[in-house]
Amino acid sequence: MSDMSAHQALTQLVPLAAELDKNKVTPGVLGFVVFAVMAVAVWALMKSMNRHMNRVDFEEAPERPAPARPAGSTPRE
């Protein structure tokens, strides 16, 4: 039964699509809203990442000196 209603909907929408001027098709308001929401989400993520990176307290450990070898010994390879 759903195949029949889908077929009827297609037969009614195809003539409408033929009348559409392909040079005047734009994303419209929905496209702008989606783009604006994505831009705000990226801005919020960057702000959150910046806040988290500023909280990191990283102190590099000092380098340990190489262990002293007894005089006359050769390094192993």
Secondary structure as a PSIPRED ss2 file (coil, helix, strand):
# PSIPRED VFORMAT (PSIPRED V4.0)

   1 M C   1.000  0.000  0.000
   2 S H   0.000  1.000  0.000
   3 D H   0.000  1.000  0.000
   4 M H   0.000  1.000  0.000
   5 S H   0.000  1.000  0.000
   6 A H   0.000  1.000  0.000
   7 H H   0.000  1.000  0.000
   8 Q H   0.000  1.000  0.000
   9 A H   0.000  1.000  0.000
  10 L H   0.000  1.000  0.000
  11 T H   0.000  1.000  0.000
  12 Q H   0.000  1.000  0.000
  13 L H   0.000  1.000  0.000
  14 V H   0.000  1.000  0.000
  15 P H   0.000  1.000  0.000
  16 L H   0.000  1.000  0.000
  17 A H   0.000  1.000  0.000
  18 A H   0.000  1.000  0.000
  19 E C   1.000  0.000  0.000
  20 L C   1.000  0.000  0.000
  21 D C   1.000  0.000  0.000
  22 K C   1.000  0.000  0.000
  23 N C   1.000  0.000  0.000
  24 K C   1.000  0.000  0.000
  25 V C   1.000  0.000  0.000
  26 T C   1.000  0.000  0.000
  27 P C   1.000  0.000  0.000
  28 G H   0.000  1.000  0.000
  29 V H   0.000  1.000  0.000
  30 L H   0.000  1.000  0.000
  31 G H   0.000  1.000  0.000
  32 F H   0.000  1.000  0.000
  33 V H   0.000  1.000  0.000
  34 V H   0.000  1.000  0.000
  35 F H   0.000  1.000  0.000
  36 A H   0.000  1.000  0.000
  37 V H   0.000  1.000  0.000
  38 M H   0.000  1.000  0.000
  39 A H   0.000  1.000  0.000
  40 V H   0.000  1.000  0.000
  41 A H   0.000  1.000  0.000
  42 V H   0.000  1.000  0.000
  43 W H   0.000  1.000  0.000
  44 A H   0.000  1.000  0.000
  45 L H   0.000  1.000  0.000
  46 M H   0.000  1.000  0.000
  47 K H   0.000  1.000  0.000
  48 S H   0.000  1.000  0.000
  49 M H   0.000  1.000  0.000
  50 N H   0.000  1.000  0.000
  51 R H   0.000  1.000  0.000
  52 H H   0.000  1.000  0.000
  53 M H   0.000  1.000  0.000
  54 N H   0.000  1.000  0.000
  55 R H   0.000  1.000  0.000
  56 V C   1.000  0.000  0.000
  57 D C   1.000  0.000  0.000
  58 F C   1.000  0.000  0.000
  59 E C   1.000  0.000  0.000
  60 E C   1.000  0.000  0.000
  61 A C   1.000  0.000  0.000
  62 P C   1.000  0.000  0.000
  63 E C   1.000  0.000  0.000
  64 R C   1.000  0.000  0.000
  65 P C   1.000  0.000  0.000
  66 A C   1.000  0.000  0.000
  67 P C   1.000  0.000  0.000
  68 A C   1.000  0.000  0.000
  69 R C   1.000  0.000  0.000
  70 P C   1.000  0.000  0.000
  71 A C   1.000  0.000  0.000
  72 G C   1.000  0.000  0.000
  73 S C   1.000  0.000  0.000
  74 T C   1.000  0.000  0.000
  75 P C   1.000  0.000  0.000
  76 R C   1.000  0.000  0.000
  77 E C   1.000  0.000  0.000
